[in-house]
C-alpha cells in the first residue's frame, strides 16, 4: 500500500508505474492505470478544489485499487454523450480504462476509486 499527498501528477504516476512494473504487470495495463489516475487527480484539482489530493493505491493479489480523495462533498455525476462538451469525459475514460470504479463519501469530502485486475 502506498499513500501520496503531493500536488505532483508526475510523481504520483511514476510511483504507481514503478509499483506495477515491480509486480510484473503488462505495459498496456500500467498505461491504463496511469491514465485513470491522472483523470482522478485532475478532477480533484478542478472539481474538488483540492491542491494536494490524497492518492492511495494498493495491490492485493492481482487487483490494483487506486483512490483519490478531495475535500469537496459534491459527488461526481456521470454524463451522457449528449451532455458532453469540452469537459466531462473524465469518468467515462476511467470507466473504459478500468474494471470497476466508484465514489465513497467521507466525513470531509469524498474518495473516487478504481480497480484494475492484472492479466496474470
N, C-alpha and C positions, 0 to 999 in steps of 0.2 A: 504494500500500500504506500502511496506517496501523496503528500499534501503540498500544494504550492499556493502561495499567496503573493503573487508578483504581477505587476502590470505588463509584463513582457510576454507577448504571444509567442515570440521566438523561443524563449526559454521553456515555456510550457510544452510547445510542440516537440522541442528537442528532447526534453525529459521523457515524454511519452514514447517518442520514436526509439530512444535508447533502450527503454524497458522492454518494448515489444521486440526489438532486434535481439536483445539478450535472450528473450524467451523463444526465439526462432520462429516468429510469425512471418508470414509471407509478405513481400513488399507491397502488394496491392491492398491488403487488409490494413497494413500500417498506414498507408496513404489515406485510406478511408477514415481511419481513427483520427489522424491528424486534421483532416478537413472538417470532420464533425466537431472536434474540439475547438477549432478556430471559429466555427459558426457560433458555438455556445458562448465563447469568450466575447466575441464581438457583440452578440445580443446582450450580454451582461453589461457591457460598456454602454451600448446605445440605448437599450430599453430598460435596463436595470439600474441605471445611474450609479454604477459601481466601478470606480477606477481600478481597483485591485480585487477582482472576483476570486473566491477561493476555489481552486481546482483540486479535486481528489480523484485519484484513479487507483484501481486495484485489479490484480489478475487472480482469479480463483479458478483453478483448473484451466479449462480452455475458454473462459469467459473474461473479457475485459469489461469493467464498469467504470465509466467516467462521469463525474458530476461537477457542475459549475454552479456555485452559489452566488447570488447577488442580494442586494438589500431592498429590492422592490417586491412588494407583496402582489403586484399585478401579475396574474398568470398569463402565459403566452396563449394565444389563440392561433390554431392552425387555419390558414386561409385557403379558400378555394381558388382555382386558377383564374376565375373571373375577378377576384378581389386583388390580384397581384398587379403591381406596377413596377417601379424601380426597386422596391424593397418588399420584404415579406416572404421571400423564398427560402430563408434560412432553415426553418423547421422542416420544410419539405425536403431540403437537401439532407438534413440529419436523418430523417426517416428513410430516405433512399440509400444512405451510406451505411446504416446500422441495422441490427436485427430487432432492437427494441429501444424505445425512449419514453420518457415521461417527465412529470413535474411533481415535486414534493414541496408543499408549502412548509415553511419553517416559522419559528417564533418571530424571527426577523428576516423577512424576505422569502426567498424560495431557492430550491435547488433543481436545476434541469439536468437530467442524466440520460445516458445512452449505454447500451450494451452491445458488444460485438463478440461473436464466437469465432475462434480460430478454426482453420480448416483441418488442423492436426487431430 
